[in-house]
């Protein structure tokens, strides 16, 4: 892993160097491409130094995909903030900029009240620009985990805003990997969501809750696969069976009720198709009837029909 060379000795200015390249112009902050950060040892990140994430950087332009900064405030603790400054002049969204940004602001405030993992820092509309800033603290033991958490939170806020407005979903064909399929397609379909990235929580990539007609919460676990699942691929089938059993058997912490709860139903969601009797083989691999009767299978076609149903545009 690459190390950050950090010097703060002359006139209060700092030098922030990775792999021989200087990334700080003012001695107080640095704009660093995500590919460079992923090669960097998290332990070498200096404390209280503002790092802005970019996709790419050149003399001509800096490309920003997620408007996020982070600052190390503890051994494994990072303060992360998202800062958006958008002009009406170039806004081309399906709905007006004010409606979109005020809806997003409301999503952030609601999540802050209900879960408490994010905080609205600032919101201002001067007629030409709208500025929105919100923040969180993240515990991470690697740069990869930190960057995944930063991307996840941003994706959840964007997805929740889209679903609140009824804006168009992303298309499955736009996704290139499992994390994109999960964040862009699946998360906006669910409510009260917890997304576990690649760090599966006892067989579950996603957990969410829905209130039943009996005014009780019912908990779902979602196992996500990108691509097709074939009944001829025993490795994939056995993995899904094991993960489904784990999801049913192990409780998880619900951020809403702040209690340990158990999964009632497991959804196996894939971006492609179930082929060669894959569904039947998974069901037969689970012997307990209460478990096999609470499996739900969603393939790409079914997911697209749900996307169409819940999109009003």
C-alpha positions in Angstrom: 0.0 0.0 0.0 1.1 3.6 -0.7 1.9 5.9 2.2 0.9 9.5 2.6 4.0 11.7 3.1 2.7 14.6 5.2 4.8 17.6 6.3 3.5 20.5 8.3 6.6 22.5 9.2 6.9 25.7 7.3 4.6 28.7 7.9 1.8 26.5 8.9 1.5 25.1 5.4 1.3 21.3 4.8 2.5 19.1 2.0 0.3 16.1 1.1 2.2 13.7 -1.2 1.2 10.2 -2.4 3.4 8.2 -4.7 5.6 11.2 -5.3 2.8 13.5 -6.4 1.7 16.6 -4.4 -2.1 16.9 -4.0 -2.5 19.9 -1.8 -2.3 23.5 -3.2 -3.2 25.4 -0.1 -1.6 23.3 2.6 -5.0 22.7 4.3 -6.8 20.4 1.9 -6.2 18.0 -1.0 -8.3 16.7 -4.0 -7.3 13.1 -4.6 -8.6 10.6 -7.2 -10.4 7.6 -5.8 -8.0 5.2 -7.6 -5.1 6.8 -5.8 -6.9 6.6 -2.4 -7.6 2.9 -2.9 -3.9 2.3 -3.1 -3.2 4.2 0.1 -2.7 2.9 3.6 -5.5 4.3 5.8 -3.1 4.4 8.8 -1.0 7.0 7.0 -3.9 9.5 6.5 -3.1 12.5 8.7 -5.5 13.8 11.3 -7.7 16.8 10.7 -6.8 17.2 7.0 -9.5 17.9 4.5 -9.5 15.3 1.6 -11.9 15.7 -1.3 -12.7 12.7 -3.4 -12.6 13.0 -7.2 -12.9 10.4 -10.0 -10.1 11.9 -12.1 -7.8 14.9 -12.1 -5.9 16.7 -14.9 -4.6 20.2 -15.7 -7.8 20.7 -17.6 -10.4 19.5 -15.2 -11.3 17.7 -11.9 -14.2 15.2 -12.3 -16.4 14.8 -9.3 -18.8 11.9 -9.1 -19.8 12.1 -5.4 -19.4 15.5 -3.8 -17.7 14.2 -0.6 -14.9 15.2 1.7 -13.5 13.4 4.7 -11.2 14.1 7.6 -9.6 11.7 10.0 -10.7 12.5 13.6 -9.7 9.2 15.3 -7.6 6.1 14.8 -10.3 4.6 12.6 -12.9 7.4 12.8 -13.6 9.8 9.9 -15.8 12.8 9.6 -17.5 12.8 6.2 -19.4 15.6 4.6 -21.3 16.0 1.3 -21.5 19.5 -0.2 -23.6 20.2 -3.2 -23.7 23.6 -5.0 -26.0 23.5 -8.0 -27.0 26.3 -10.3 -30.5 26.6 -11.8 -29.0 27.7 -15.1 -27.7 24.2 -15.9 -30.2 22.1 -14.1 -32.0 19.6 -16.4 -33.7 17.3 -14.0 -37.2 15.8 -14.5 -38.5 18.0 -11.7 -37.5 21.6 -10.7 -34.2 22.1 -8.8 -36.0 23.6 -5.8 -38.4 20.7 -5.5 -35.6 18.2 -5.9 -33.3 19.8 -3.3 -36.0 20.5 -0.8 -37.1 16.9 -1.1 -33.5 15.7 -0.5 -33.2 18.1 2.5 -36.4 16.5 3.9 -35.0 13.0 3.4 -31.9 13.9 5.3 -33.8 15.6 8.2 -36.1 12.5 8.5 -33.2 10.1 8.5 -31.5 12.3 11.1 -34.5 12.1 13.4 -35.3 8.4 12.8 -31.8 6.9 12.7 -29.4 9.6 13.8 -26.5 8.6 11.6 -26.5 11.8 9.5 -26.9 15.5 10.2 -28.0 18.4 8.0 -25.3 21.1 8.2 -26.5 23.8 5.9 -29.1 24.6 3.3 -29.4 27.9 1.3 -31.2 29.0 -1.8 -30.2 32.4 -3.1 -32.3 32.2 -6.3 -29.5 31.3 -8.6 -27.7 28.5 -6.6 -28.8 26.0 -4.0 -26.2 24.8 -1.6 -26.8 21.6 0.5 -24.4 20.2 3.1 -24.8 17.1 5.3 -22.4 15.0 7.3 -21.8 11.8 9.1 -19.1 9.9 11.0 -17.8 6.6 9.7 -15.7 3.9 11.4 -13.4 2.2 8.8 -10.3 0.0 9.0 -9.4 0.4 5.3 -9.7 3.0 2.6 -11.9 0.6 0.5 -14.4 0.3 3.4 -14.4 4.0 4.0 -15.0 4.8 0.3 -17.8 2.1 0.1 -19.5 3.6 3.1 -19.2 7.1 1.6 -20.7 5.9 -1.7 -23.4 3.9 0.0 -24.8 6.8 2.1 -24.8 9.1 -0.9 -26.6 6.4 -3.0 -29.2 5.9 -0.3 -30.0 9.6 0.0 -30.2 10.0 -3.8 -32.3 6.8 -4.1 -34.7 7.9 -1.3 -35.1 11.3 -3.0 -35.9 9.7 -6.3 -38.5 7.3 -4.9 -40.1 10.2 -2.9 -40.5 12.2 -6.1 -41.4 9.3 -8.3 -38.4 10.1 -10.5 -37.2 7.5 -13.1 -35.2 4.6 -11.7 -31.8 3.8 -13.2 -32.0 0.9 -15.7 -30.6 -2.5 -14.8 -28.6 -2.5 -18.1 -26.8 0.7 -16.8 -25.2 -1.3 -13.9 -21.8 -2.9 -14.3 -21.4 -4.6 -10.9 -23.4 -5.9 -7.9 -22.9 -2.8 -5.8 -24.4 -0.6 -8.5 -27.3 -2.9 -9.0 -27.9 -2.9 -5.3 -27.6 0.9 -4.7 -29.2 2.2 -7.9 -32.0 -0.4 -8.5 -32.8 -2.3 -5.3 -32.5 0.2 -2.5 -35.1 2.7 -3.9 -37.6 -0.2 -4.0 -37.3 -0.8 -0.3 -37.9 1.3 2.9 -36.1 1.4 6.3 -33.1 0.0 4.5 -29.7 -1.2 5.9 -27.2 -2.1 3.2 -24.2 -4.3 4.1 -22.0 -4.0 1.0 -19.6 -6.8 0.5 -19.5 -7.4 4.3 -22.4 -9.7 4.4 -24.3 -9.8 7.7 -25.0 -13.5 8.2 -26.1 -14.0 4.6 -27.8 -10.6 4.0 -26.7 -7.8 1.7 -29.7 -5.7 2.5 -32.2 -5.7 5.4 -35.4 -3.7 5.5 -38.7 -3.6 7.4 -42.4 -3.1 6.4 -45.3 -2.4 8.8 -48.0 -5.1 8.5 -51.7 -4.8 8.7 -51.3 -5.8 12.4 -49.2 -2.7 13.1 -46.1 -4.8 13.6 -42.8 -4.7 11.7 -41.9 -7.6 9.5 -38.2 -7.9 8.6 -36.8 -8.9 5.3 -33.3 -10.0 4.3 -32.1 -9.6 0.7 -29.3 -11.6 -0.9 -28.1 -9.9 -4.1 -26.5 -11.5 -7.1 -25.4 -9.7 -10.3 -26.0 -11.7 -13.5 -27.8 -15.1 -14.0 -28.0 -17.9 -11.5 -28.0 -21.3 -13.0 -29.2 -24.6 -11.5 -26.2 -26.2 -13.1 -23.7 -24.1 -11.1 -23.6 -26.1 -7.8 -21.3 -23.6 -6.2 -23.7 -20.7 -6.6 -26.7 -22.8 -5.6 -25.0 -24.1 -2.4 -23.8 -20.6 -1.5 -27.3 -19.1 -1.8 -28.8 -22.0 0.3 -26.2 -21.4 3.0 -26.7 -17.7 3.0 -30.5 -18.1 3.2 -30.2 -20.4 6.2 -27.8 -18.0 7.9 -30.1 -15.1 7.2 -33.1 -16.9 8.9 -31.0 -18.2 11.9 -29.0 -15.1 13.0 -30.6 -12.0 14.5 -29.5 -8.5 13.4 -29.6 -5.1 15.0 -32.5 -2.9 13.7 -31.6 0.8 13.7 -35.2 1.8 14.0 -36.3 -0.2 17.0 -32.7 -0.4 18.4 -33.4 -4.1 19.2 -32.1 -7.4 17.9 -34.7 -8.8 15.5 -35.0 -11.9 13.2 -35.7 -12.1 9.5 -39.2 -13.2 8.5 -38.6 -13.5 4.8 -35.5 -13.8 2.6 -35.5 -12.3 -0.9 -33.0 -13.6 -3.5 -32.7 -10.8 -6.0 -30.6 -11.1 -9.2 -30.1 -8.8 -12.1 -30.4 -11.6 -14.7 -32.4 -14.8 -14.9 -32.8 -18.0 -12.9 -32.0 -20.8 -15.3 -31.9 -24.6 -15.3 -34.3 -25.0 -12.4 -32.2 -22.8 -10.1 -35.2 -21.8 -8.0 -36.4 -25.3 -7.5 -32.9 -26.5 -6.4 -32.6 -23.7 -3.9 -36.0 -24.4 -2.4 -35.2 -28.2 -2.2 -31.9 -27.4 -0.5 -33.7 -25.9 2.5 -35.4 -28.7 4.4 -37.4 -26.7 6.9 -40.8 -25.8 5.5 -41.3 -22.6 7.5 -38.1 -21.3 5.9 -38.6 -22.5 2.3 -42.2 -21.1 2.4 -40.7 -17.6 3.2 -38.3 -17.4 0.2 -39.0 -14.8 -2.4 -37.3 -14.8 -5.8 -36.8 -11.7 -7.9 -35.2 -11.8 -11.3 -34.4 -8.9 -13.6 -37.7 -9.0 -15.4 -39.7 -9.0 -12.1 -37.6 -6.1 -10.7 -38.1 -4.1 -13.9 -41.9 -4.6 -13.6 -41.7 -3.3 -10.0 -39.6 -0.3 -11.1 -42.3 0.5 -13.7 -45.1 0.1 -11.2 -43.6 2.5 -8.7 -42.3 5.2 -11.2 -44.9 7.8 -11.9 -43.0 9.4 -14.9 
